[in-house]
Amino acid sequence: MKLAVILPAYNAENFLTECLDSLLNQTFSDFCILAVNDASTDNTGDILESYATKDARLRVYHLPQNQGEPAVMQFVMDMLNYMNVEYVARMDADDICVPHRFEKQIQYLDGHPEIDILGSNALLFNDGQTDKMTKISTLPLLDKDIKAHFSLARDNIINPSSMWRHSSIKALAINYAQTATAPDFHMWVQCALHQKKFANLPEPLLFYRIHQGQASKIHDKINESIQYSMELWISHLFPELTPKEVSLLSRTLHEKSIKLSKEEFEMAFLAYDKVQSTCEISLFGEDRHTMFSILEQRIQLLKKLLYQHVQ
């Protein structure tokens, strides 16, 4: 089989039908869907089973207890170790693929053996919006620029648009359950540290749903998980930093609501000043000029906000 698609689903009854229809009506057909119902309390499991009776490409697994996305990823990736597939794709139960997504991505990967992980731009729309034609993402397309954007933990790869070479990622034996959530960013960092190559297609191949008003505890959980992966990335990018400097610099770069004291902010700024001298040395294929240009904008904005507030 050419492709396996990972589809975690938890309480997704409001969106799942659209998602499954977009997958099962792809122009490329040599694939299976590994759908994991993460102990949903709504009709998610019933919807999956109903579709599975009509299309054998959909394989449904029901977890007895809610595990969360990292554990679901680990469950499926362990299963894939025993499957003969060339590529693996990710999909979220609340998003929608364009009909030729798989065809386009497989065509690109077949023609570019140097690329390990491939994403695409996406059409971004708000939950509840009917026309779904709003904003198109503008992600970096090349490996060097994607990795440069890892340093802000955003604008790099849209997880449910991703597809990768199974043999290449399987060899890394990544522990996806190492973080409480956001296993995608953890995976990308691990891949980058192992010199895997990324690319994004410029064409939007996904309708990506943006949910409004997530609970603050969910944001806190995501922040903690991203912080873990950010510290891993920053500590390898800048090995001259102390663990404290790595932690503070990571927080200033990725958190949207930063809860640091003035002294901690200033320690983070000093850490940034320390690493600027390494702007010519790329360790993992990242474009350091692009990366420091992005980081400089972020640091200068934070300095402005901090010292305005202090005054």
FIMARZA-430793 format. One record per residue (C-alpha): y, x, z; residue in three letters; residue number from 1. Coordinates in pm, 1 decimal, padded with zeros to 6 digits, always signed. Each point is the difference from the previous one (the first is absolute). Last residue first. Example, Ala and Ser with C-alpha at 12.3 -4.5 7.8 and 13.67 -1.06 7.14 Angstrom:
BEGIN
[rec [-00106.0,+01367.0,+00714.0],"SER",2]
[rec [-00344.0,-00137.0,+00066.0],"ALA",1]
This chain:
BEGIN
[rec [+05348.1,+00786.8,+03258.9],"GLN",311]
[rec [-00372.8,+00003.3,+00075.7],"VAL",310]
[rec [-00065.9,-00281.2,-00248.7],"HIS",309]
[rec [+00188.7,+00179.8,-00275.8],"GLN",308]
[rec [-00192.0,+00314.4,+00091.6],"TYR",307]
[rec [-00338.1,-00165.7,-00037.6],"LEU",306]
[rec [+00076.2,-00198.9,-00314.8],"LEU",305]
[rec [+00140.5,+00300.9,-00183.6],"LYS",304]
[rec [-00282.9,+00223.9,+00113.8],"LYS",303]
[rec [-00255.1,-00259.6,-00110.3],"LEU",302]
[rec [+00157.3,-00026.4,-00345.6],"LEU",301]
[rec [+00010.2,+00378.8,-00033.5],"GLN",300]
[rec [-00368.3,+00025.0,+00096.7],"ILE",299]
[rec [-00111.5,-00263.4,-00252.5],"ARG",298]
[rec [+00202.2,+00139.1,-00288.3],"GLN",297]
[rec [-00123.4,+00351.6,+00078.9],"GLU",296]
[rec [-00360.9,-00119.3,+00008.9],"LEU",295]
[rec [+00017.0,-00140.6,-00353.3],"ILE",294]
[rec [+00164.7,+00315.1,-00139.3],"SER",293]
[rec [-00244.6,+00206.1,+00203.7],"PHE",292]
[rec [-00294.2,-00172.6,-00169.0],"MET",291]
[rec [+00141.1,+00023.4,-00350.6],"THR",290]
[rec [+00062.1,+00373.1,+00042.5],"HIS",289]
[rec [-00337.2,+00037.7,+00169.5],"ARG",288]
[rec [-00197.8,-00147.6,-00287.9],"ASP",287]
[rec [-00334.5,-00059.9,+00170.6],"GLU",286]
[rec [-00305.1,+00183.0,-00140.1],"GLY",285]
[rec [-00163.9,+00054.2,+00338.7],"PHE",284]
[rec [+00166.3,+00314.2,+00135.3],"LEU",283]
[rec [+00326.0,+00010.8,-00195.5],"SER",282]
[rec [+00224.9,+00287.1,+00108.4],"ILE",281]
[rec [+00359.0,-00006.4,-00128.0],"GLU",280]
[rec [+00146.7,-00230.9,+00267.9],"CYS",279]
[rec [-00137.7,+00215.6,+00282.6],"THR",278]
[rec [+00346.3,+00086.8,+00135.8],"SER",277]
[rec [+00053.9,-00369.6,+00070.5],"GLN",276]
[rec [-00271.1,+00012.2,+00266.9],"VAL",275]
[rec [+00219.7,+00113.3,+00290.5],"LYS",274]
[rec [+00283.7,-00238.9,-00082.4],"ASP",273]
[rec [-00246.4,-00289.0,+00018.5],"TYR",272]
[rec [-00119.4,+00116.9,+00341.1],"ALA",271]
[rec [+00363.3,+00018.8,+00113.0],"LEU",270]
[rec [+00052.9,-00360.6,-00114.0],"PHE",269]
[rec [-00311.1,-00108.6,+00194.0],"ALA",268]
[rec [+00128.8,+00174.0,+00312.8],"MET",267]
[rec [+00333.2,-00176.7,-00050.7],"GLU",266]
[rec [-00172.8,-00336.9,-00020.1],"PHE",265]
[rec [-00191.5,+00078.8,+00318.7],"GLU",264]
[rec [+00320.9,+00090.7,+00184.2],"GLU",263]
[rec [+00170.9,-00320.0,-00116.3],"LYS",262]
[rec [-00296.2,-00198.5,+00134.7],"SER",261]
[rec [-00256.8,-00147.0,-00236.0],"LEU",260]
[rec [-00100.8,-00355.3,-00083.8],"LYS",259]
[rec [+00005.4,-00004.4,-00379.0],"ILE",258]
[rec [-00003.2,-00337.6,-00172.0],"SER",257]
[rec [-00105.7,+00062.6,-00358.3],"LYS",256]
[rec [-00237.3,+00282.1,+00090.2],"GLU",255]
[rec [-00101.5,+00243.2,-00275.9],"HIS",254]
[rec [+00219.1,+00310.0,+00007.1],"LEU",253]
[rec [+00135.0,-00005.0,+00355.8],"THR",252]
[rec [-00349.4,-00052.7,+00137.9],"ARG",251]
[rec [-00149.2,+00287.6,-00196.4],"SER",250]
[rec [+00276.6,+00235.8,+00113.4],"LEU",249]
[rec [-00064.6,-00092.6,+00363.2],"LEU",248]
[rec [-00377.8,+00048.2,-00018.4],"SER",247]
[rec [+00011.9,+00321.8,-00202.0],"VAL",246]
[rec [+00263.5,+00145.7,+00233.4],"GLU",245]
[rec [-00216.4,-00078.2,+00302.2],"LYS",244]
[rec [-00309.7,+00149.8,-00168.0],"PRO",243]
[rec [+00199.5,+00319.8,-00074.4],"THR",242]
[rec [+00119.0,+00060.8,-00355.2],"LEU",241]
[rec [-00093.7,+00311.9,-00198.3],"GLU",240]
[rec [-00289.9,-00183.6,-00167.9],"PRO",239]
[rec [+00247.0,-00200.3,-00213.3],"PHE",238]
[rec [-00191.2,-00193.9,-00266.1],"LEU",237]
[rec [-00317.6,+00000.1,+00210.2],"HIS",236]
[rec [+00173.2,-00128.8,+00315.6],"SER",235]
[rec [+00200.3,-00247.8,-00210.9],"ILE",234]
[rec [-00314.0,-00157.2,-00152.7],"TRP",233]
[rec [-00201.4,-00034.6,+00322.4],"LEU",232]
[rec [+00309.1,-00118.0,+00186.5],"GLU",231]
[rec [+00055.8,-00258.9,-00270.0],"MET",230]
[rec [-00359.9,-00121.8,+00029.2],"SER",229]
[rec [+00031.0,-00063.2,+00375.2],"TYR",228]
[rec [+00350.3,-00144.0,-00042.7],"GLN",227]
[rec [-00134.0,-00238.5,-00263.1],"ILE",226]
[rec [-00248.2,-00136.8,+00250.8],"SER",225]
[rec [+00256.6,-00038.5,+00277.6],"GLU",224]
[rec [+00253.1,-00160.4,-00234.1],"ASN",223]
[rec [-00260.8,-00248.8,-00126.7],"ILE",222]
[rec [-00082.2,-00107.1,+00355.7],"LYS",221]
[rec [+00368.2,-00035.8,+00086.5],"ASP",220]
[rec [+00059.7,-00206.5,-00314.5],"HIS",219]
[rec [-00287.5,-00230.2,+00097.6],"ILE",218]
[rec [+00142.8,-00032.4,+00352.4],"LYS",217]
[rec [+00333.9,-00097.4,-00153.6],"SER",216]
[rec [-00152.7,-00305.8,-00164.5],"ALA",215]
[rec [+00042.4,-00014.0,-00377.3],"GLN",214]
[rec [+00304.6,-00196.4,-00109.7],"GLY",213]
[rec [-00035.1,-00004.7,-00377.9],"GLN",212]
[rec [-00312.5,+00080.4,-00197.2],"HIS",211]
[rec [+00044.8,+00192.2,-00324.3],"ILE",210]
[rec [-00258.9,-00084.6,-00267.5],"ARG",209]
[rec [-00074.6,+00262.9,-00263.7],"TYR",208]
[rec [-00064.8,-00129.3,-00351.9],"PHE",207]
[rec [-00193.4,+00287.6,-00152.6],"LEU",206]
[rec [-00021.0,+00198.4,-00323.0],"LEU",205]
[rec [+00367.8,+00098.1,-00024.3],"PRO",204]
[rec [+00023.1,+00253.2,-00287.5],"GLU",203]
[rec [+00118.4,+00347.3,+00099.7],"PRO",202]
[rec [-00353.7,+00119.3,+00081.5],"LEU",201]
[rec [-00010.0,+00203.0,+00319.7],"ASN",200]
[rec [-00167.4,+00338.4,+00039.7],"ALA",199]
[rec [-00170.8,+00198.7,+00274.6],"PHE",198]
[rec [-00192.1,+00329.6,+00012.2],"LYS",197]
[rec [-00227.9,+00110.0,+00285.1],"LYS",196]
[rec [+00098.7,+00328.1,+00166.5],"GLN",195]
[rec [-00204.7,-00058.5,+00318.3],"HIS",194]
[rec [+00317.1,-00054.7,+00204.5],"LEU",193]
[rec [+00103.9,-00256.3,-00261.7],"ALA",192]
[rec [-00326.4,-00192.5,+00042.3],"CYS",191]
[rec [+00034.3,-00006.7,+00378.0],"GLN",190]
[rec [+00358.7,-00120.8,-00033.1],"VAL",189]
[rec [-00100.5,-00271.6,-00246.6],"TRP",188]
[rec [-00282.3,-00119.2,+00227.3],"MET",187]
[rec [+00225.0,-00025.7,+00305.6],"HIS",186]
[rec [+00250.5,-00189.9,-00212.8],"PHE",185]
[rec [-00272.0,-00247.2,-00102.1],"ASP",184]
[rec [-00151.1,-00036.9,+00348.2],"PRO",183]
[rec [+00320.0,-00177.7,+00114.0],"ALA",182]
[rec [-00148.7,-00137.7,+00325.9],"THR",181]
[rec [-00149.4,+00121.3,+00329.5],"ALA",180]
[rec [-00048.4,+00351.7,-00138.0],"THR",179]
[rec [-00315.5,+00215.4,-00003.5],"GLN",178]
[rec [-00201.7,-00286.7,-00149.9],"ALA",177]
[rec [+00035.6,+00145.4,-00349.0],"TYR",176]
[rec [-00188.6,+00318.0,+00092.2],"ASN",175]
[rec [+00011.8,+00182.8,-00333.4],"ILE",174]
[rec [-00325.0,+00154.3,-00128.7],"ALA",173]
[rec [+00193.1,+00217.2,-00251.2],"LEU",172]
[rec [-00283.9,+00001.4,-00256.2],"ALA",171]
[rec [+00025.0,-00378.2,-00037.5],"LYS",170]
[rec [+00356.5,+00039.5,-00127.2],"ILE",169]
[rec [-00091.9,+00204.8,-00308.2],"SER",168]
[rec [-00329.4,-00178.3,-00072.4],"SER",167]
[rec [+00166.1,-00343.2,+00013.5],"HIS",166]
[rec [+00281.6,+00080.6,-00236.0],"ARG",165]
[rec [+00293.8,-00213.5,+00111.3],"TRP",164]
[rec [+00178.0,-00331.0,-00055.7],"MET",163]
[rec [+00313.8,-00119.2,+00177.5],"SER",162]
[rec [+00207.1,-00312.8,-00061.3],"SER",161]
[rec [-00091.6,-00154.3,+00337.1],"PRO",160]
[rec [+00136.8,+00312.5,+00177.9],"ASN",159]
[rec [+00337.1,+00034.1,-00169.8],"ILE",158]
[rec [+00032.9,+00378.3,-00034.2],"ILE",157]
[rec [+00313.4,+00207.5,+00077.8],"ASN",156]
[rec [+00314.2,-00192.6,+00093.5],"ASP",155]
[rec [-00067.2,+00034.6,+00373.6],"ARG",154]
[rec [-00123.7,+00240.8,+00267.1],"ALA",153]
[rec [+00332.5,+00191.1,-00002.1],"LEU",152]
[rec [-00168.5,+00337.7,-00053.5],"SER",151]
[rec [-00254.5,-00163.8,-00230.9],"PHE",150]
[rec [+00287.5,-00023.9,-00250.2],"HIS",149]
[rec [-00037.8,+00365.3,-00103.1],"ALA",148]
[rec [-00369.8,-00067.7,-00057.2],"LYS",147]
[rec [+00084.8,-00269.8,-00254.0],"ILE",146]
[rec [+00249.0,+00238.6,-00162.5],"ASP",145]
[rec [-00248.3,+00282.5,-00056.0],"LYS",144]
[rec [-00274.2,-00237.7,-00113.1],"ASP",143]
[rec [+00214.5,-00166.7,-00264.8],"LEU",142]
[rec [+00101.2,-00364.6,-00039.2],"LEU",141]
[rec [+00251.7,-00056.5,+00279.7],"PRO",140]
[rec [+00018.4,-00368.2,+00095.8],"LEU",139]
[rec [+00259.3,-00239.1,-00134.3],"THR",138]
[rec [-00117.6,-00341.1,+00123.6],"SER",137]
[rec [+00080.4,-00303.3,-00214.8],"ILE",136]
[rec [+00207.4,-00271.2,+00167.0],"LYS",135]
[rec [-00024.9,-00373.5,-00039.1],"THR",134]
[rec [-00237.8,-00191.4,-00222.2],"MET",133]
[rec [-00240.5,-00176.9,+00238.0],"LYS",132]
[rec [+00132.7,-00340.5,-00121.2],"ASP",131]
[rec [-00119.2,-00192.5,+00306.5],"THR",130]
[rec [+00125.7,+00193.7,+00301.3],"GLN",129]
[rec [-00186.3,-00089.3,+00317.9],"GLY",128]
[rec [-00067.9,+00361.0,+00097.8],"ASP",127]
[rec [+00259.9,+00216.7,-00167.5],"ASN",126]
[rec [-00056.9,+00172.9,-00332.6],"PHE",125]
[rec [-00036.9,+00359.4,-00113.2],"LEU",124]
[rec [-00126.2,+00070.0,-00351.8],"LEU",123]
[rec [-00192.3,+00323.9,+00026.1],"ALA",122]
[rec [+00002.7,+00360.5,-00117.9],"ASN",121]
[rec [-00331.3,+00168.9,-00042.3],"SER",120]
[rec [-00255.9,+00202.9,+00188.2],"GLY",119]
[rec [-00244.1,+00272.9,-00098.2],"LEU",118]
[rec [-00193.4,+00238.4,+00223.9],"ILE",117]
[rec [-00207.1,+00298.5,-00122.0],"ASP",116]
[rec [+00194.2,+00115.1,-00308.5],"ILE",115]
[rec [-00127.3,+00313.7,-00179.1],"GLU",114]
[rec [-00244.6,-00207.3,-00206.9],"PRO",113]
[rec [+00288.8,-00163.2,-00187.7],"HIS",112]
[rec [-00140.6,-00202.7,-00292.3],"GLY",111]
[rec [-00266.3,-00187.6,+00196.8],"ASP",110]
[rec [+00255.7,-00046.5,+00278.5],"LEU",109]
[rec [+00251.2,-00158.9,-00239.0],"TYR",108]
[rec [-00250.2,-00235.0,-00166.1],"GLN",107]
[rec [-00132.7,-00094.2,+00342.9],"ILE",106]
[rec [+00349.9,-00088.4,+00117.9],"GLN",105]
[rec [+00090.5,-00206.7,-00307.0],"LYS",104]
[rec [-00326.6,-00195.5,-00010.6],"GLU",103]
[rec [+00010.1,-00063.5,+00374.9],"PHE",102]
[rec [+00352.7,-00146.6,-00011.6],"ARG",101]
[rec [-00044.0,-00201.3,-00321.8],"HIS",100]
[rec [+00022.6,-00350.4,+00150.2],"PRO",99]
[rec [+00289.4,+00073.4,+00241.9],"VAL",98]
[rec [-00135.8,+00025.9,+00352.3],"CYS",97]
[rec [+00114.4,-00235.7,+00278.4],"ILE",96]
[rec [+00061.1,+00073.6,+00368.7],"ASP",95]
[rec [-00090.1,-00184.5,+00321.8],"ASP",94]
[rec [-00363.7,+00114.7,+00022.1],"ALA",93]
[rec [+00089.9,+00365.0,-00040.2],"ASP",92]
[rec [-00155.2,+00214.0,-00273.9],"MET",91]
[rec [-00127.2,+00352.9,-00012.5],"ARG",90]
[rec [-00183.3,+00165.8,-00288.0],"ALA",89]
[rec [-00300.4,+00232.7,-00011.3],"VAL",88]
[rec [-00109.7,+00197.0,-00306.5],"TYR",87]
[rec [-00320.4,+00153.7,-00134.0],"GLU",86]
[rec [-00255.3,-00215.7,+00177.5],"VAL",85]
[rec [-00358.3,+00075.9,+00105.8],"ASN",84]
[rec [-00019.6,-00154.5,+00346.1],"MET",83]
[rec [-00141.2,+00161.2,+00315.4],"TYR",82]
[rec [+00324.3,+00161.1,+00117.0],"ASN",81]
[rec [+00168.2,-00327.9,-00090.9],"LEU",80]
[rec [-00142.4,-00161.8,+00312.4],"MET",79]
[rec [+00168.0,+00260.9,+00220.7],"ASP",78]
[rec [+00323.9,-00067.9,-00189.3],"MET",77]
[rec [-00040.9,-00371.6,+00065.9],"VAL",76]
[rec [-00046.6,+00028.4,+00377.0],"PHE",75]
[rec [+00268.9,+00269.2,+00030.4],"GLN",74]
[rec [+00248.7,-00221.3,-00182.9],"MET",73]
[rec [-00090.3,-00293.7,+00226.0],"VAL",72]
[rec [+00050.1,+00223.3,+00304.7],"ALA",71]
[rec [+00345.7,+00101.9,-00125.7],"PRO",70]
[rec [+00089.2,-00363.6,-00086.3],"GLU",69]
[rec [-00066.6,-00158.3,+00337.7],"GLY",68]
[rec [-00330.0,-00059.8,+00178.4],"GLN",67]
[rec [-00015.8,-00376.4,+00058.1],"ASN",66]
[rec [-00346.6,-00084.6,+00125.3],"GLN",65]
[rec [-00313.6,-00125.8,-00177.4],"PRO",64]
[rec [+00094.3,+00170.6,-00330.5],"LEU",63]
[rec [-00083.5,-00203.7,-00310.4],"HIS",62]
[rec [-00085.8,+00181.0,-00323.1],"TYR",61]
[rec [+00048.3,-00158.1,-00342.7],"VAL",60]
[rec [-00100.7,+00141.6,-00337.0],"ARG",59]
[rec [+00201.2,-00126.6,-00297.4],"LEU",58]
[rec [-00142.9,+00121.6,-00332.1],"ARG",57]
[rec [-00255.8,-00280.6,+00021.7],"ALA",56]
[rec [+00261.6,-00256.9,-00105.0],"ASP",55]
[rec [-00036.1,-00374.1,+00070.9],"LYS",54]
[rec [-00184.7,+00013.7,+00333.3],"THR",53]
[rec [+00231.7,+00284.6,+00106.3],"ALA",52]
[rec [+00307.6,-00220.0,-00052.3],"TYR",51]
[rec [-00122.7,-00255.3,+00254.7],"SER",50]
[rec [-00105.6,+00274.4,+00241.4],"GLU",49]
[rec [+00348.0,+00154.8,-00008.6],"LEU",48]
[rec [+00169.8,-00335.3,+00054.6],"ILE",47]
[rec [-00232.6,-00079.6,+00291.0],"ASP",46]
[rec [+00071.7,+00333.5,+00168.1],"GLY",45]
[rec [+00377.4,-00040.9,-00030.5],"THR",44]
[rec [-00005.0,-00354.3,+00139.7],"ASN",43]
[rec [+00178.0,+00084.6,+00328.1],"ASP",42]
[rec [-00110.0,+00203.6,+00304.0],"THR",41]
[rec [-00065.7,+00318.7,-00197.3],"SER",40]
[rec [-00261.4,+00241.4,+00134.7],"ALA",39]
[rec [+00106.7,+00286.5,-00232.2],"ASP",38]
[rec [-00130.4,-00158.0,-00320.6],"ASN",37]
[rec [-00084.6,+00305.5,-00208.6],"VAL",36]
[rec [+00004.7,-00031.6,-00378.5],"ALA",35]
[rec [-00175.3,+00272.1,-00198.7],"LEU",34]
[rec [+00097.8,-00097.4,-00354.1],"ILE",33]
[rec [-00219.1,+00121.8,-00285.1],"CYS",32]
[rec [+00105.6,+00152.6,-00328.8],"PHE",31]
[rec [-00076.4,+00016.4,-00372.1],"ASP",30]
[rec [+00236.3,-00280.8,-00112.1],"SER",29]
[rec [+00323.1,+00145.1,-00137.3],"PHE",28]
[rec [+00234.2,-00275.1,-00127.5],"THR",27]
[rec [+00026.6,-00118.0,+00362.0],"GLN",26]
[rec [-00074.4,-00364.9,+00072.0],"ASN",25]
[rec [-00205.1,+00060.5,+00315.2],"LEU",24]
[rec [+00276.5,+00198.0,+00165.2],"LEU",23]
[rec [+00293.0,-00234.2,-00069.7],"SER",22]
[rec [-00208.3,-00302.7,+00097.4],"ASP",21]
[rec [-00099.2,+00171.6,+00322.6],"LEU",20]
[rec [+00361.8,+00066.4,+00100.5],"CYS",19]
[rec [+00123.2,-00346.8,-00088.3],"GLU",18]
[rec [-00283.1,-00155.0,+00203.8],"THR",17]
[rec [+00061.7,+00234.6,+00294.5],"LEU",16]
[rec [+00364.1,-00084.9,+00067.0],"PHE",15]
[rec [+00009.8,-00284.8,+00252.3],"ASN",14]
[rec [-00355.8,+00064.4,+00124.0],"GLU",13]
[rec [+00079.7,+00358.4,+00103.0],"ALA",12]
[rec [-00103.7,-00010.8,+00365.3],"ASN",11]
[rec [-00137.3,+00355.3,-00032.1],"TYR",10]
[rec [-00114.9,+00143.5,-00331.4],"ALA",9]
[rec [-00079.4,+00358.9,-00098.1],"PRO",8]
[rec [-00059.0,+00042.4,-00376.6],"LEU",7]
[rec [-00140.3,+00332.4,-00121.1],"ILE",6]
[rec [-00062.4,+00004.2,-00375.2],"VAL",5]
[rec [-00292.1,+00194.2,-00149.3],"ALA",4]
[rec [+00026.6,+00141.2,-00353.1],"LEU",3]
[rec [-00209.2,+00146.0,-00283.4],"LYS",2]
[rec [-00344.6,-00125.0,+00089.8],"MET",1]
